[in-house]
Structure formats: structure tokens, C-alpha cells
Amino acid sequence: MHPTERLVMMVNQIALAFAHQGESRAAAAVADHLRRFWNPRMRSAIRAHVAEGGTDLLPAARAGIELLADSRSDHAATAARSSGR
């Protein structure tokens, strides 16, 4: 199994575990899980997969990854403002 396929499988399993919460809450829970438990290389690889089309991702998994990417850019903008850049 290709490493990206394994990440897709893992994030889909996470999304399924939170599916009972509804898609928007599940997406937020996926993003939180990835932020807390996946290392930066894994997060970067799954974001790259989404950027390339995100084949085989469940909707809540894709939405969670997109939230993760959005929060990352929000954190970078906040840090830049805080440092006076």
C-alpha cells in the first residue's frame, strides 16, 4: 500500500468514528484529531493529497483536512500580526 493510500484510509476511519456527530462537527473533530495526533509530515502529505484532488476521501475527512489547512494559515497570520510583520 502506498503511504498516501494509508493516510487516506486512516483519515477516513477517523471521519467514520465521528460521523454520528453530523458532517460539520465530524469535520471539526477530524481536524482536531489530525492537529493533535498526526505529525507534521503526515499532515503535510494529506493536505498535498487534497490539493491534488483528494481521491477516495470521505466528505467529512476532506472537510476536516481543509479546516486543518485553513487553521494553519490563520495561525500563521495571527503569529505574523503578533510579531509586528
PyMOL Python script that loads the backbone (N, CA, C, O; Angstrom):
from pymol import cmd

cmd.read_pdbstr("""\
ATOM      1  N   MET A   1       0.854  -1.180   0.000  1.00  0.00           N
ATOM      2  CA  MET A   1       0.000   0.000   0.000  1.00  0.00           C
ATOM      3  C   MET A   1       0.898   1.241   0.000  1.00  0.00           C
ATOM      4  O   MET A   1       1.847   1.337   0.778  1.00  0.00           O
ATOM      5  N   HIS A   2       0.586   2.165  -0.868  1.00  0.00           N
ATOM      6  CA  HIS A   2       1.312   3.437  -0.959  1.00  0.00           C
ATOM      7  C   HIS A   2       1.073   4.253   0.324  1.00  0.00           C
ATOM      8  O   HIS A   2      -0.022   4.207   0.883  1.00  0.00           O
ATOM      9  N   PRO A   3       2.077   4.992   0.789  1.00  0.00           N
ATOM     10  CA  PRO A   3       1.896   5.768   2.029  1.00  0.00           C
ATOM     11  C   PRO A   3       0.683   6.711   1.998  1.00  0.00           C
ATOM     12  O   PRO A   3      -0.004   6.857   3.009  1.00  0.00           O
ATOM     13  N   THR A   4       0.417   7.341   0.872  1.00  0.00           N
ATOM     14  CA  THR A   4      -0.748   8.235   0.781  1.00  0.00           C
ATOM     15  C   THR A   4      -2.037   7.440   0.914  1.00  0.00           C
ATOM     16  O   THR A   4      -2.985   7.907   1.545  1.00  0.00           O
ATOM     17  N   GLU A   5      -2.088   6.261   0.337  1.00  0.00           N
ATOM     18  CA  GLU A   5      -3.278   5.416   0.474  1.00  0.00           C
ATOM     19  C   GLU A   5      -3.523   5.068   1.947  1.00  0.00           C
ATOM     20  O   GLU A   5      -4.665   5.029   2.405  1.00  0.00           O
ATOM     21  N   ARG A   6      -2.458   4.824   2.661  1.00  0.00           N
ATOM     22  CA  ARG A   6      -2.587   4.507   4.092  1.00  0.00           C
ATOM     23  C   ARG A   6      -3.134   5.722   4.850  1.00  0.00           C
ATOM     24  O   ARG A   6      -3.998   5.572   5.715  1.00  0.00           O
ATOM     25  N   LEU A   7      -2.640   6.921   4.533  1.00  0.00           N
ATOM     26  CA  LEU A   7      -3.142   8.127   5.185  1.00  0.00           C
ATOM     27  C   LEU A   7      -4.617   8.353   4.871  1.00  0.00           C
ATOM     28  O   LEU A   7      -5.391   8.741   5.746  1.00  0.00           O
ATOM     29  N   VAL A   8      -5.003   8.110   3.622  1.00  0.00           N
ATOM     30  CA  VAL A   8      -6.410   8.251   3.227  1.00  0.00           C
ATOM     31  C   VAL A   8      -7.262   7.273   4.027  1.00  0.00           C
ATOM     32  O   VAL A   8      -8.315   7.639   4.549  1.00  0.00           O
ATOM     33  N   MET A   9      -6.807   6.043   4.117  1.00  0.00           N
ATOM     34  CA  MET A   9      -7.545   5.040   4.881  1.00  0.00           C
ATOM     35  C   MET A   9      -7.693   5.477   6.346  1.00  0.00           C
ATOM     36  O   MET A   9      -8.769   5.362   6.933  1.00  0.00           O
ATOM     37  N   MET A  10      -6.609   5.973   6.915  1.00  0.00           N
ATOM     38  CA  MET A  10      -6.626   6.385   8.318  1.00  0.00           C
ATOM     39  C   MET A  10      -7.564   7.563   8.549  1.00  0.00           C
ATOM     40  O   MET A  10      -8.362   7.540   9.487  1.00  0.00           O
ATOM     41  N   VAL A  11      -7.481   8.592   7.709  1.00  0.00           N
ATOM     42  CA  VAL A  11      -8.327   9.772   7.915  1.00  0.00           C
ATOM     43  C   VAL A  11      -9.794   9.430   7.660  1.00  0.00           C
ATOM     44  O   VAL A  11     -10.678   9.988   8.310  1.00  0.00           O
ATOM     45  N   ASN A  12     -10.063   8.525   6.726  1.00  0.00           N
ATOM     46  CA  ASN A  12     -11.447   8.086   6.514  1.00  0.00           C
ATOM     47  C   ASN A  12     -11.975   7.337   7.740  1.00  0.00           C
ATOM     48  O   ASN A  12     -13.137   7.502   8.109  1.00  0.00           O
ATOM     49  N   GLN A  13     -11.138   6.522   8.369  1.00  0.00           N
ATOM     50  CA  GLN A  13     -11.548   5.827   9.591  1.00  0.00           C
ATOM     51  C   GLN A  13     -11.852   6.818  10.708  1.00  0.00           C
ATOM     52  O   GLN A  13     -12.809   6.643  11.461  1.00  0.00           O
ATOM     53  N   ILE A  14     -11.041   7.848  10.808  1.00  0.00           N
ATOM     54  CA  ILE A  14     -11.274   8.889  11.816  1.00  0.00           C
ATOM     55  C   ILE A  14     -12.607   9.573  11.538  1.00  0.00           C
ATOM     56  O   ILE A  14     -13.408   9.775  12.450  1.00  0.00           O
ATOM     57  N   ALA A  15     -12.843   9.931  10.271  1.00  0.00           N
ATOM     58  CA  ALA A  15     -14.105  10.585   9.897  1.00  0.00           C
ATOM     59  C   ALA A  15     -15.299   9.691  10.217  1.00  0.00           C
ATOM     60  O   ALA A  15     -16.320  10.178  10.701  1.00  0.00           O
ATOM     61  N   LEU A  16     -15.183   8.400   9.954  1.00  0.00           N
ATOM     62  CA  LEU A  16     -16.272   7.469  10.266  1.00  0.00           C
ATOM     63  C   LEU A  16     -16.533   7.390  11.767  1.00  0.00           C
ATOM     64  O   LEU A  16     -17.679   7.254  12.196  1.00  0.00           O
ATOM     65  N   ALA A  17     -15.477   7.473  12.557  1.00  0.00           N
ATOM     66  CA  ALA A  17     -15.640   7.417  14.008  1.00  0.00           C
ATOM     67  C   ALA A  17     -16.432   8.610  14.540  1.00  0.00           C
ATOM     68  O   ALA A  17     -17.103   8.507  15.567  1.00  0.00           O
ATOM     69  N   PHE A  18     -16.350   9.740  13.839  1.00  0.00           N
ATOM     70  CA  PHE A  18     -17.059  10.945  14.267  1.00  0.00           C
ATOM     71  C   PHE A  18     -18.328  11.204  13.465  1.00  0.00           C
ATOM     72  O   PHE A  18     -18.992  12.217  13.683  1.00  0.00           O
ATOM     73  N   ALA A  19     -18.676  10.323  12.556  1.00  0.00           N
ATOM     74  CA  ALA A  19     -19.811  10.542  11.646  1.00  0.00           C
ATOM     75  C   ALA A  19     -21.132  10.748  12.375  1.00  0.00           C
ATOM     76  O   ALA A  19     -21.996  11.476  11.887  1.00  0.00           O
ATOM     77  N   HIS A  20     -21.300  10.128  13.521  1.00  0.00           N
ATOM     78  CA  HIS A  20     -22.555  10.259  14.268  1.00  0.00           C
ATOM     79  C   HIS A  20     -22.815  11.695  14.717  1.00  0.00           C
ATOM     80  O   HIS A  20     -23.937  12.023  15.104  1.00  0.00           O
ATOM     81  N   GLN A  21     -21.799  12.556  14.672  1.00  0.00           N
ATOM     82  CA  GLN A  21     -21.941  13.950  15.097  1.00  0.00           C
ATOM     83  C   GLN A  21     -22.477  14.858  13.995  1.00  0.00           C
ATOM     84  O   GLN A  21     -22.747  16.033  14.245  1.00  0.00           O
ATOM     85  N   GLY A  22     -22.634  14.339  12.796  1.00  0.00           N
ATOM     86  CA  GLY A  22     -23.015  15.172  11.661  1.00  0.00           C
ATOM     87  C   GLY A  22     -21.756  15.653  10.953  1.00  0.00           C
ATOM     88  O   GLY A  22     -20.682  15.718  11.550  1.00  0.00           O
ATOM     89  N   GLU A  23     -21.899  15.991   9.670  1.00  0.00           N
ATOM     90  CA  GLU A  23     -20.711  16.254   8.857  1.00  0.00           C
ATOM     91  C   GLU A  23     -19.880  17.443   9.341  1.00  0.00           C
ATOM     92  O   GLU A  23     -18.653  17.343   9.365  1.00  0.00           O
ATOM     93  N   SER A  24     -20.491  18.557   9.724  1.00  0.00           N
ATOM     94  CA  SER A  24     -19.686  19.720  10.114  1.00  0.00           C
ATOM     95  C   SER A  24     -18.943  19.471  11.430  1.00  0.00           C
ATOM     96  O   SER A  24     -17.776  19.840  11.561  1.00  0.00           O
ATOM     97  N   ARG A  25     -19.606  18.854  12.395  1.00  0.00           N
ATOM     98  CA  ARG A  25     -18.923  18.538  13.657  1.00  0.00           C
ATOM     99  C   ARG A  25     -17.879  17.456  13.456  1.00  0.00           C
ATOM    100  O   ARG A  25     -16.811  17.489  14.066  1.00  0.00           O
ATOM    101  N   ALA A  26     -18.193  16.498  12.598  1.00  0.00           N
ATOM    102  CA  ALA A  26     -17.214  15.444  12.307  1.00  0.00           C
ATOM    103  C   ALA A  26     -15.972  16.046  11.661  1.00  0.00           C
ATOM    104  O   ALA A  26     -14.851  15.665  11.995  1.00  0.00           O
ATOM    105  N   ALA A  27     -16.168  16.987  10.737  1.00  0.00           N
ATOM    106  CA  ALA A  27     -15.030  17.637  10.085  1.00  0.00           C
ATOM    107  C   ALA A  27     -14.157  18.364  11.107  1.00  0.00           C
ATOM    108  O   ALA A  27     -12.930  18.276  11.051  1.00  0.00           O
ATOM    109  N   ALA A  28     -14.780  19.074  12.031  1.00  0.00           N
ATOM    110  CA  ALA A  28     -14.021  19.772  13.069  1.00  0.00           C
ATOM    111  C   ALA A  28     -13.271  18.780  13.951  1.00  0.00           C
ATOM    112  O   ALA A  28     -12.132  19.034  14.342  1.00  0.00           O
ATOM    113  N   ALA A  29     -13.905  17.653  14.264  1.00  0.00           N
ATOM    114  CA  ALA A  29     -13.262  16.631  15.085  1.00  0.00           C
ATOM    115  C   ALA A  29     -12.092  15.990  14.339  1.00  0.00           C
ATOM    116  O   ALA A  29     -11.062  15.689  14.942  1.00  0.00           O
ATOM    117  N   VAL A  30     -12.248  15.779  13.032  1.00  0.00           N
ATOM    118  CA  VAL A  30     -11.152  15.235  12.222  1.00  0.00           C
ATOM    119  C   VAL A  30      -9.975  16.206  12.255  1.00  0.00           C
ATOM    120  O   VAL A  30      -8.838  15.797  12.493  1.00  0.00           O
ATOM    121  N   ALA A  31     -10.243  17.486  12.017  1.00  0.00           N
ATOM    122  CA  ALA A  31      -9.171  18.487  12.023  1.00  0.00           C
ATOM    123  C   ALA A  31      -8.465  18.498  13.374  1.00  0.00           C
ATOM    124  O   ALA A  31      -7.237  18.542  13.434  1.00  0.00           O
ATOM    125  N   ASP A  32      -9.232  18.459  14.445  1.00  0.00           N
ATOM    126  CA  ASP A  32      -8.646  18.463  15.783  1.00  0.00           C
ATOM    127  C   ASP A  32      -7.787  17.222  16.005  1.00  0.00           C
ATOM    128  O   ASP A  32      -6.690  17.313  16.556  1.00  0.00           O
ATOM    129  N   HIS A  33      -8.285  16.064  15.578  1.00  0.00           N
ATOM    130  CA  HIS A  33      -7.531  14.818  15.738  1.00  0.00           C
ATOM    131  C   HIS A  33      -6.212  14.882  14.968  1.00  0.00           C
ATOM    132  O   HIS A  33      -5.161  14.512  15.492  1.00  0.00           O
ATOM    133  N   LEU A  34      -6.274  15.352  13.724  1.00  0.00           N
ATOM    134  CA  LEU A  34      -5.056  15.434  12.923  1.00  0.00           C
ATOM    135  C   LEU A  34      -4.059  16.403  13.552  1.00  0.00           C
ATOM    136  O   LEU A  34      -2.859  16.130  13.579  1.00  0.00           O
ATOM    137  N   ARG A  35      -4.541  17.514  14.048  1.00  0.00           N
ATOM    138  CA  ARG A  35      -3.690  18.516  14.682  1.00  0.00           C
ATOM    139  C   ARG A  35      -3.013  17.940  15.931  1.00  0.00           C
ATOM    140  O   ARG A  35      -1.838  18.204  16.183  1.00  0.00           O
ATOM    141  N   ARG A  36      -3.757  17.159  16.700  1.00  0.00           N
ATOM    142  CA  ARG A  36      -3.246  16.658  17.975  1.00  0.00           C
ATOM    143  C   ARG A  36      -2.379  15.404  17.853  1.00  0.00           C
ATOM    144  O   ARG A  36      -1.425  15.228  18.612  1.00  0.00           O
ATOM    145  N   PHE A  37      -2.712  14.530  16.895  1.00  0.00           N
ATOM    146  CA  PHE A  37      -2.084  13.206  16.890  1.00  0.00           C
ATOM    147  C   PHE A  37      -1.234  12.874  15.668  1.00  0.00           C
ATOM    148  O   PHE A  37      -0.442  11.933  15.716  1.00  0.00           O
ATOM    149  N   TRP A  38      -1.375  13.611  14.589  1.00  0.00           N
ATOM    150  CA  TRP A  38      -0.569  13.335  13.402  1.00  0.00           C
ATOM    151  C   TRP A  38       0.648  14.238  13.419  1.00  0.00           C
ATOM    152  O   TRP A  38       0.568  15.398  13.821  1.00  0.00           O
ATOM    153  N   ASN A  39       1.773  13.699  12.979  1.00  0.00           N
ATOM    154  CA  ASN A  39       2.977  14.521  12.930  1.00  0.00           C
ATOM    155  C   ASN A  39       2.916  15.456  11.715  1.00  0.00           C
ATOM    156  O   ASN A  39       2.125  15.229  10.799  1.00  0.00           O
ATOM    157  N   PRO A  40       3.742  16.498  11.705  1.00  0.00           N
ATOM    158  CA  PRO A  40       3.688  17.478  10.616  1.00  0.00           C
ATOM    159  C   PRO A  40       3.855  16.869   9.225  1.00  0.00           C
ATOM    160  O   PRO A  40       3.225  17.329   8.272  1.00  0.00           O
ATOM    161  N   ARG A  41       4.683  15.855   9.098  1.00  0.00           N
ATOM    162  CA  ARG A  41       4.892  15.226   7.786  1.00  0.00           C
ATOM    163  C   ARG A  41       3.603  14.552   7.295  1.00  0.00           C
ATOM    164  O   ARG A  41       3.265  14.640   6.115  1.00  0.00           O
ATOM    165  N   MET A  42       2.897  13.888   8.193  1.00  0.00           N
ATOM    166  CA  MET A  42       1.632  13.241   7.820  1.00  0.00           C
ATOM    167  C   MET A  42       0.590  14.290   7.426  1.00  0.00           C
ATOM    168  O   MET A  42      -0.106  14.132   6.423  1.00  0.00           O
ATOM    169  N   ARG A  43       0.486  15.364   8.221  1.00  0.00           N
ATOM    170  CA  ARG A  43      -0.476  16.427   7.903  1.00  0.00           C
ATOM    171  C   ARG A  43      -0.150  17.074   6.562  1.00  0.00           C
ATOM    172  O   ARG A  43      -1.049  17.357   5.770  1.00  0.00           O
ATOM    173  N   SER A  44       1.111  17.304   6.316  1.00  0.00           N
ATOM    174  CA  SER A  44       1.527  17.893   5.049  1.00  0.00           C
ATOM    175  C   SER A  44       1.183  16.978   3.874  1.00  0.00           C
ATOM    176  O   SER A  44       0.707  17.447   2.841  1.00  0.00           O
ATOM    177  N   ALA A  45       1.418  15.695   4.026  1.00  0.00           N
ATOM    178  CA  ALA A  45       1.141  14.733   2.958  1.00  0.00           C
ATOM    179  C   ALA A  45      -0.353  14.650   2.652  1.00  0.00           C
ATOM    180  O   ALA A  45      -0.736  14.564   1.486  1.00  0.00           O
ATOM    181  N   ILE A  46      -1.206  14.674   3.684  1.00  0.00           N
ATOM    182  CA  ILE A  46      -2.641  14.561   3.427  1.00  0.00           C
ATOM    183  C   ILE A  46      -3.175  15.863   2.839  1.00  0.00           C
ATOM    184  O   ILE A  46      -4.097  15.837   2.023  1.00  0.00           O
ATOM    185  N   ARG A  47      -2.607  17.013   3.245  1.00  0.00           N
ATOM    186  CA  ARG A  47      -3.001  18.282   2.625  1.00  0.00           C
ATOM    187  C   ARG A  47      -2.597  18.301   1.154  1.00  0.00           C
ATOM    188  O   ARG A  47      -3.353  18.787   0.313  1.00  0.00           O
ATOM    189  N   ALA A  48      -1.414  17.779   0.835  1.00  0.00           N
ATOM    190  CA  ALA A  48      -0.963  17.694  -0.554  1.00  0.00           C
ATOM    191  C   ALA A  48      -1.892  16.798  -1.363  1.00  0.00           C
ATOM    192  O   ALA A  48      -2.183  17.087  -2.524  1.00  0.00           O
ATOM    193  N   HIS A  49      -2.351  15.724  -0.758  1.00  0.00           N
ATOM    194  CA  HIS A  49      -3.282  14.817  -1.438  1.00  0.00           C
ATOM    195  C   HIS A  49      -4.574  15.552  -1.782  1.00  0.00           C
ATOM    196  O   HIS A  49      -5.105  15.385  -2.880  1.00  0.00           O
ATOM    197  N   VAL A  50      -5.082  16.361  -0.862  1.00  0.00           N
ATOM    198  CA  VAL A  50      -6.294  17.146  -1.133  1.00  0.00           C
ATOM    199  C   VAL A  50      -6.027  18.147  -2.256  1.00  0.00           C
ATOM    200  O   VAL A  50      -6.862  18.329  -3.142  1.00  0.00           O
ATOM    201  N   ALA A  51      -4.875  18.787  -2.217  1.00  0.00           N
ATOM    202  CA  ALA A  51      -4.525  19.761  -3.250  1.00  0.00           C
ATOM    203  C   ALA A  51      -4.453  19.124  -4.638  1.00  0.00           C
ATOM    204  O   ALA A  51      -4.667  19.791  -5.651  1.00  0.00           O
ATOM    205  N   GLU A  52      -4.150  17.824  -4.671  1.00  0.00           N
ATOM    206  CA  GLU A  52      -4.060  17.095  -5.939  1.00  0.00           C
ATOM    207  C   GLU A  52      -5.379  16.444  -6.331  1.00  0.00           C
ATOM    208  O   GLU A  52      -5.431  15.678  -7.294  1.00  0.00           O
ATOM    209  N   GLY A  53      -6.446  16.742  -5.592  1.00  0.00           N
ATOM    210  CA  GLY A  53      -7.754  16.200  -5.936  1.00  0.00           C
ATOM    211  C   GLY A  53      -8.425  15.422  -4.820  1.00  0.00           C
ATOM    212  O   GLY A  53      -9.650  15.303  -4.803  1.00  0.00           O
ATOM    213  N   GLY A  54      -7.653  14.896  -3.895  1.00  0.00           N
ATOM    214  CA  GLY A  54      -8.225  14.221  -2.736  1.00  0.00           C
ATOM    215  C   GLY A  54      -8.992  12.957  -3.042  1.00  0.00           C
ATOM    216  O   GLY A  54     -10.026  12.698  -2.425  1.00  0.00           O
ATOM    217  N   THR A  55      -8.514  12.167  -3.976  1.00  0.00           N
ATOM    218  CA  THR A  55      -9.177  10.932  -4.374  1.00  0.00           C
ATOM    219  C   THR A  55      -9.449  10.033  -3.168  1.00  0.00           C
ATOM    220  O   THR A  55      -8.591   9.857  -2.303  1.00  0.00           O
ATOM    221  N   ASP A  56     -10.650   9.472  -3.126  1.00  0.00           N
ATOM    222  CA  ASP A  56     -11.072   8.460  -2.146  1.00  0.00           C
ATOM    223  C   ASP A  56     -11.326   8.980  -0.733  1.00  0.00           C
ATOM    224  O   ASP A  56     -11.522   8.180   0.181  1.00  0.00           O
ATOM    225  N   LEU A  57     -11.327  10.290  -0.531  1.00  0.00           N
ATOM    226  CA  LEU A  57     -11.616  10.819   0.798  1.00  0.00           C
ATOM    227  C   LEU A  57     -13.119  10.950   1.015  1.00  0.00           C
ATOM    228  O   LEU A  57     -13.852  11.377   0.123  1.00  0.00           O
ATOM    229  N   LEU A  58     -13.562  10.581   2.195  1.00  0.00           N
ATOM    230  CA  LEU A  58     -14.951  10.816   2.569  1.00  0.00           C
ATOM    231  C   LEU A  58     -15.172  12.323   2.739  1.00  0.00           C
ATOM    232  O   LEU A  58     -14.230  13.048   3.060  1.00  0.00           O
ATOM    233  N   PRO A  59     -16.398  12.799   2.529  1.00  0.00           N
ATOM    234  CA  PRO A  59     -16.648  14.246   2.632  1.00  0.00           C
ATOM    235  C   PRO A  59     -16.201  14.860   3.962  1.00  0.00           C
ATOM    236  O   PRO A  59     -15.599  15.934   3.964  1.00  0.00           O
ATOM    237  N   ALA A  60     -16.479  14.211   5.077  1.00  0.00           N
ATOM    238  CA  ALA A  60     -16.076  14.756   6.381  1.00  0.00           C
ATOM    239  C   ALA A  60     -14.561  14.744   6.533  1.00  0.00           C
ATOM    240  O   ALA A  60     -14.000  15.634   7.172  1.00  0.00           O
ATOM    241  N   ALA A  61     -13.896  13.757   5.960  1.00  0.00           N
ATOM    242  CA  ALA A  61     -12.437  13.697   6.017  1.00  0.00           C
ATOM    243  C   ALA A  61     -11.843  14.855   5.224  1.00  0.00           C
ATOM    244  O   ALA A  61     -10.941  15.544   5.701  1.00  0.00           O
ATOM    245  N   ARG A  62     -12.348  15.065   4.017  1.00  0.00           N
ATOM    246  CA  ARG A  62     -11.860  16.167   3.180  1.00  0.00           C
ATOM    247  C   ARG A  62     -12.101  17.504   3.872  1.00  0.00           C
ATOM    248  O   ARG A  62     -11.212  18.354   3.920  1.00  0.00           O
ATOM    249  N   ALA A  63     -13.299  17.684   4.406  1.00  0.00           N
ATOM    250  CA  ALA A  63     -13.638  18.941   5.075  1.00  0.00           C
ATOM    251  C   ALA A  63     -12.731  19.165   6.286  1.00  0.00           C
ATOM    252  O   ALA A  63     -12.304  20.292   6.538  1.00  0.00           O
ATOM    253  N   GLY A  64     -12.440  18.113   7.029  1.00  0.00           N
ATOM    254  CA  GLY A  64     -11.546  18.229   8.173  1.00  0.00           C
ATOM    255  C   GLY A  64     -10.141  18.626   7.771  1.00  0.00           C
ATOM    256  O   GLY A  64      -9.506  19.437   8.444  1.00  0.00           O
ATOM    257  N   ILE A  65      -9.658  18.066   6.690  1.00  0.00           N
ATOM    258  CA  ILE A  65      -8.323  18.406   6.192  1.00  0.00           C
ATOM    259  C   ILE A  65      -8.305  19.862   5.730  1.00  0.00           C
ATOM    260  O   ILE A  65      -7.336  20.583   5.967  1.00  0.00           O
ATOM    261  N   GLU A  66      -9.374  20.286   5.073  1.00  0.00           N
ATOM    262  CA  GLU A  66      -9.461  21.676   4.635  1.00  0.00           C
ATOM    263  C   GLU A  66      -9.520  22.617   5.840  1.00  0.00           C
ATOM    264  O   GLU A  66      -8.913  23.687   5.814  1.00  0.00           O
ATOM    265  N   LEU A  67     -10.243  22.233   6.893  1.00  0.00           N
ATOM    266  CA  LEU A  67     -10.252  23.039   8.125  1.00  0.00           C
ATOM    267  C   LEU A  67      -8.861  23.118   8.733  1.00  0.00           C
ATOM    268  O   LEU A  67      -8.441  24.172   9.211  1.00  0.00           O
ATOM    269  N   LEU A  68      -8.156  22.006   8.712  1.00  0.00           N
ATOM    270  CA  LEU A  68      -6.799  21.964   9.239  1.00  0.00           C
ATOM    271  C   LEU A  68      -5.911  22.930   8.463  1.00  0.00           C
ATOM    272  O   LEU A  68      -5.133  23.675   9.059  1.00  0.00           O
ATOM    273  N   ALA A  69      -6.023  22.919   7.160  1.00  0.00           N
ATOM    274  CA  ALA A  69      -5.226  23.818   6.321  1.00  0.00           C
ATOM    275  C   ALA A  69      -5.613  25.269   6.580  1.00  0.00           C
ATOM    276  O   ALA A  69      -4.742  26.135   6.655  1.00  0.00           O
ATOM    277  N   ASP A  70      -6.922  25.548   6.720  1.00  0.00           N
ATOM    278  CA  ASP A  70      -7.386  26.907   6.993  1.00  0.00           C
ATOM    279  C   ASP A  70      -6.874  27.391   8.337  1.00  0.00           C
ATOM    280  O   ASP A  70      -6.416  28.528   8.453  1.00  0.00           O
ATOM    281  N   SER A  71      -6.945  26.542   9.354  1.00  0.00           N
ATOM    282  CA  SER A  71      -6.495  26.961  10.678  1.00  0.00           C
ATOM    283  C   SER A  71      -4.992  27.175  10.691  1.00  0.00           C
ATOM    284  O   SER A  71      -4.491  28.002  11.454  1.00  0.00           O
ATOM    285  N   ARG A  72      -4.267  26.443   9.860  1.00  0.00           N
ATOM    286  CA  ARG A  72      -2.817  26.614   9.778  1.00  0.00           C
ATOM    287  C   ARG A  72      -2.493  27.994   9.230  1.00  0.00           C
ATOM    288  O   ARG A  72      -1.615  28.676   9.760  1.00  0.00           O
ATOM    289  N   SER A  73      -3.185  28.417   8.179  1.00  0.00           N
ATOM    290  CA  SER A  73      -2.923  29.739   7.624  1.00  0.00           C
ATOM    291  C   SER A  73      -3.413  30.819   8.575  1.00  0.00           C
ATOM    292  O   SER A  73      -2.813  31.892   8.645  1.00  0.00           O
ATOM    293  N   ASP A  74      -4.501  30.557   9.316  1.00  0.00           N
ATOM    294  CA  ASP A  74      -4.969  31.508  10.327  1.00  0.00           C
ATOM    295  C   ASP A  74      -3.919  31.683  11.416  1.00  0.00           C
ATOM    296  O   ASP A  74      -3.658  32.804  11.852  1.00  0.00           O
ATOM    297  N   HIS A  75      -3.311  30.573  11.862  1.00  0.00           N
ATOM    298  CA  HIS A  75      -2.283  30.639  12.898  1.00  0.00           C
ATOM    299  C   HIS A  75      -1.069  31.418  12.399  1.00  0.00           C
ATOM    300  O   HIS A  75      -0.476  32.196  13.147  1.00  0.00           O
ATOM    301  N   ALA A  76      -0.703  31.211  11.141  1.00  0.00           N
ATOM    302  CA  ALA A  76       0.455  31.919  10.575  1.00  0.00           C
ATOM    303  C   ALA A  76       0.172  33.422  10.496  1.00  0.00           C
ATOM    304  O   ALA A  76       1.046  34.238  10.791  1.00  0.00           O
ATOM    305  N   ALA A  77      -1.044  33.780  10.100  1.00  0.00           N
ATOM    306  CA  ALA A  77      -1.403  35.209  10.010  1.00  0.00           C
ATOM    307  C   ALA A  77      -1.434  35.836  11.398  1.00  0.00           C
ATOM    308  O   ALA A  77      -0.973  36.963  11.578  1.00  0.00           O
ATOM    309  N   THR A  78      -1.970  35.120  12.378  1.00  0.00           N
ATOM    310  CA  THR A  78      -2.019  35.620  13.750  1.00  0.00           C
ATOM    311  C   THR A  78      -0.601  35.802  14.298  1.00  0.00           C
ATOM    312  O   THR A  78      -0.313  36.809  14.945  1.00  0.00           O
ATOM    313  N   ALA A  79       0.267  34.851  14.048  1.00  0.00           N
ATOM    314  CA  ALA A  79       1.648  34.934  14.527  1.00  0.00           C
ATOM    315  C   ALA A  79       2.364  36.113  13.870  1.00  0.00           C
ATOM    316  O   ALA A  79       3.131  36.817  14.528  1.00  0.00           O
ATOM    317  N   ALA A  80       2.121  36.329  12.593  1.00  0.00           N
ATOM    318  CA  ALA A  80       2.756  37.452  11.894  1.00  0.00           C
ATOM    319  C   ALA A  80       2.267  38.778  12.465  1.00  0.00           C
ATOM    320  O   ALA A  80       3.061  39.699  12.656  1.00  0.00           O
ATOM    321  N   ARG A  81       0.964  38.885  12.740  1.00  0.00           N
ATOM    322  CA  ARG A  81       0.423  40.117  13.333  1.00  0.00           C
ATOM    323  C   ARG A  81       1.011  40.338  14.725  1.00  0.00           C
ATOM    324  O   ARG A  81       1.328  41.468  15.098  1.00  0.00           O
ATOM    325  N   SER A  82       1.153  39.269  15.482  1.00  0.00           N
ATOM    326  CA  SER A  82       1.666  39.382  16.849  1.00  0.00           C
ATOM    327  C   SER A  82       3.114  39.829  16.877  1.00  0.00           C
ATOM    328  O   SER A  82       3.544  40.513  17.805  1.00  0.00           O
ATOM    329  N   SER A  83       3.865  39.439  15.854  1.00  0.00           N
ATOM    330  CA  SER A  83       5.282  39.801  15.831  1.00  0.00           C
ATOM    331  C   SER A  83       5.521  41.129  15.114  1.00  0.00           C
ATOM    332  O   SER A  83       6.662  41.572  14.980  1.00  0.00           O
ATOM    333  N   GLY A  84       4.421  41.772  14.647  1.00  0.00           N
ATOM    334  CA  GLY A  84       4.545  43.073  14.009  1.00  0.00           C
ATOM    335  C   GLY A  84       4.910  43.030  12.547  1.00  0.00           C
ATOM    336  O   GLY A  84       5.321  44.047  11.987  1.00  0.00           O
ATOM    337  N   ARG A  85       4.772  41.876  11.907  1.00  0.00           N
ATOM    338  CA  ARG A  85       5.081  41.756  10.468  1.00  0.00           C
ATOM    339  C   ARG A  85       3.942  42.209   9.617  1.00  0.00           C
ATOM    340  O   ARG A  85       4.036  42.174   8.390  1.00  0.00           O
TER     341      ARG A  85
END
""", "prot")
cmd.dss("prot")
cmd.show_as("cartoon", "prot")
cmd.util.cbc("prot")
cmd.orient("prot")
